[in-house]
């Protein structure tokens, strides 16, 4: 049985609950980070904790909570080493809420083996996106840099996409009609005449994994450009990729029923994924395929 950390104590995961009066439940006021391990070690923990500390400050909670959860994440990994299957890796979720407004803030860390079966085939087959009529929340609602659980817009966008194609996921535009994000991932395009194109980071969640894409681009001598990207430019790109913590990087092969590039994972995607493999010390696609078959 897995354990979880809640408000200073280690408990059985099956006893992990959030009171209905907690503002994280009642109003969705929850800041969170989802990390993952590679070869049992947490990946880019410092970057995730820095983003969490910033999110805490935005909603008026003490940044010291981030330091507490930083320590607990390491303890969580140690507590569950005996449950880790050889070659497997885990997701680790840290979150905090203001509590019920009277009690101290709620702090939690929990985790689970990564569900590789949900995406293993996508490293080769790719992902289909559908542009949703649901837009990203504007910055006068909350800043894009706030990573929170208030994700109704993502949910509605994915529901709309799946009504059109059960295998697709949503692409959200920003309020000006430029490319924004996928529901749980950053998106970038590759154009041979420009390099890697990303929406401006001040307009999207600054992803830890898309920062790695930027690093890899610099190593490969490929320009990484932040600018507003129109849907037409996105569709005409040579390649399009998703980037997020669990999957690292996936190819997008279709947008709104039209192929991206050749309609298959492209050669530049292969170069970037190989660089990911070197960084994390394993073949991420092969690992996913291996555990998806179990």
N, C-alpha and C positions, 0 to 999 in steps of 0.2 A: 504494500500500500504506500502510495506516495504521500509525502508530507508537504505542508505549505506553511508559510510565515504570515501571521496576521497580528498586527498591532503588538509586536514585541514577543510573541510566543510562537513556538512550532506546534502545529496541530496536524491531525490527520486531514488529508485533502478532502475526504468525504464530509468533514465537519466545517468546511470553508463556506461561509455564508455572508451576505451583505444585508443588513437590516433594511426593511422597506423605507424607513425614514431617513436613510443615509442619502446625502445630496448626490452622491455618485449614481445612485439608483433613481431617486426621485426626479432629478434634474439633468442627469447625464454629466455631472461635473466630475469627470475622472480624467486624470492625466496618466499616461501609460507609455511603456516601452516594451517591445517584444524583441528579445535577443535570441541568438541561437549559438550552439556550440559547433565546433569542428574538431574532430578527434577528441571530444570530451572537454575541450577548452572553450571558454566563452569568447566570441568574436567581437572585437571592437567595443568592449564594455565601456571604456572611458568615453567614447563618443556618444554612446547611448545615454550614459549618466549625465553628461553635459547637457544634452538636449532635454532630458527629464528635469534637470535643475532649472533650465530656462522656462519650461512649461509650468513648473511649480510657481515660479516667480510671477508669471503672467496671471495666474488665477489667485494670487495672494497667499500662497502657502510658503512655509519656510523651506528655503533651499537645502537646509540640513537634512530634510527627509531624503533627498537624493543620496547623500552620503550614507545614511542608514541602509537604504535599499542596495546601494553599491556593495556594502559589506555582506548583506544577506544573500545576494546573488552568488558570491563565492561560497558561502556556507551551504546554499542549496545544492550546488554542484557536488560538494563533498558528501552531503547527506545521501545523494542518490547515485553515487558511483557504482555501488553494488548492483543497482537495478539496470544499469546501462548494458545493453547487448553489445558485444564487440563490433566495432565499426559503425554503430548507430550514433545519432546525435539528437539533441533535444532542443525544444523551444523553451525559453524562460520568459515569463511575463512578470513585470513589475508595475504596480500602479498605486496611485494614492487618490483619495477624495477628501473633501473638507469634513467628513463625518456628518453628523446630523445637525450641525450648527451649534451644538452645546458641548459635545464631547470632542476630544482631540481628533486630528485628522486620521483617517483610516489608511493603513499602509499594508501592502500585501505583495508577496512573491509566490508564484506557483509555476508549474511547468508540466511538460509531457513530451514523450517521444515524437519527433517530427513526423507528420502524416505524409510521407513521401508518395503514397499512392495517388494523392490528389493532383500531383503535377509531374510525376516522373516522365511521362510520355511527352510532355510539352517541350523538353529540352531539344528534341528532334522534330516533333510534329508542329511545334509552335502554338501560338495563342491567337485567337480571333477576337478583335475588338469591335464594338459598335458604339458610335458616338451617341451619347445620351442627350435628351432634352433637359435633363437635370444638370444644373451648373454647379461649379465649385462655390462654396460659401465665400462671399465677398469679405475683404479684410476689415470692413467696418462692422462685421459680426464677431469674428475673432481672427487674430493674426494667423497667417499660413504656417508660421513656425511652431504653433501650439499643436502638440500631438495629443489628441484627446479622444475619448470614446463617443463623442457626439457625432455619430456617423450615419444619421438617417439619410442624408443625401447620397452617400455611397450605396446604402442598401437599396434605395429607390432606383438609383441609376442601374445597378446590377439587375434588379427585377425587370426593368424595362428592356435591358439588353437580352436577357434570357427569354423574354416573351418573343423576341424576334429570332433568336437562335439560342437554343438551350446550352450550346457549348461555348457561347461568347461571354465576355465580360465587358464592363462599361469603360468608355473613355469619356472623361468629363472635360468640358471647355471651361475657361474662366469667364468672368462676367463680361469681358470684352469680346468673347468669341474666339480667343486663341487657345491653343492646346494647353491643358492643365495637367491632370493626373489620371491614372487608372484608379479603381476603387481602393486598392491597397498597395499601390506600387507607383514609383516614379516612372515616367516614360521619357525616352530619348530617341532621336532619329539619327541615322548615319547617312550623310550625303557625300559622295566621293569628292565633289568640288568644294566642300566646306569643312567637313569633319563631323564630329558628334555635336548635334544640336540639342540643347536642353531648354525647356521653359525657364524663365528667369526665376532664380531660387527665392527671391523675395515674394513670389506669387504662388509658390507651392511648398509643401512640406520639404525641408532640406534633408533628404534621405541620407542615411549613413552609407547605404550601398551605392547610391548614385555618386557619392563622393569617391568611392573606390573606382567607379567607372572613369571619373575625371583623372584619378591618379594613373590608371592604366593607359588612358589616352596620352598623357604626358610621356610615359615611358615608351610608348610605341611611336611617338612623334606625330600623333593625330590631334589636330586642333579640337578643343572642347569649347563650344560657344554657347553662351546663355543669351537667348533673345526670344521675343515673341514669335511663335510659329503658327501659321495659319493652317486650318485643316487641309487645304489643298496642297500646301508644302509637305505636310505630314504624309499624305497619301502618295505623293510623288517621290518620297525618300527611297534610297536604295535599300535601306534596312530600318527597322524600328525594333526597339527592345524595351522590355519591362525590367525594372531593377527593384528588388526588395530583399529584406534580410533573409527570409527563409530560402528563397530560390536563387539568390545572387543575381542571375540574369537569364531572361527567357526571350526568345525571338517572337516577334509579332509577324504573322504571315498574312493576315487579312484584316482590312478595316472596312466596315460597312459593306461587306460582300465583295470587295475588290481586293485583289492580291497586292501585297506590299513587295516591291521588287519582283523576284522570281516566284514569289508565293511559297518560299521555303526558307529555312534558316540560312543566312548568308555567310560568306567567307569572313567578313569582319567580325561578325558575332562569334564565329569559331575562334578567332584570334583573341578576342576579349575573354571568352570563357576559359581558354587555355591559361590566360594570365590569372584569372580567378583561381583556377586549380593550383597553380604554383603558389599563390598567396596563402591559401587556406590549408595546403598540404594534403589534398585529396582530390579525386575526380568527382566533382559535385553531381554531374549527370549520372555517372556510373553508380555512385552511392545511392542516389534516389531510385534508380532502376532496380538495384539489388534488394533494397528493403521494400519496394513496392510489390515485389513478387512473393513476399513472405506471407 
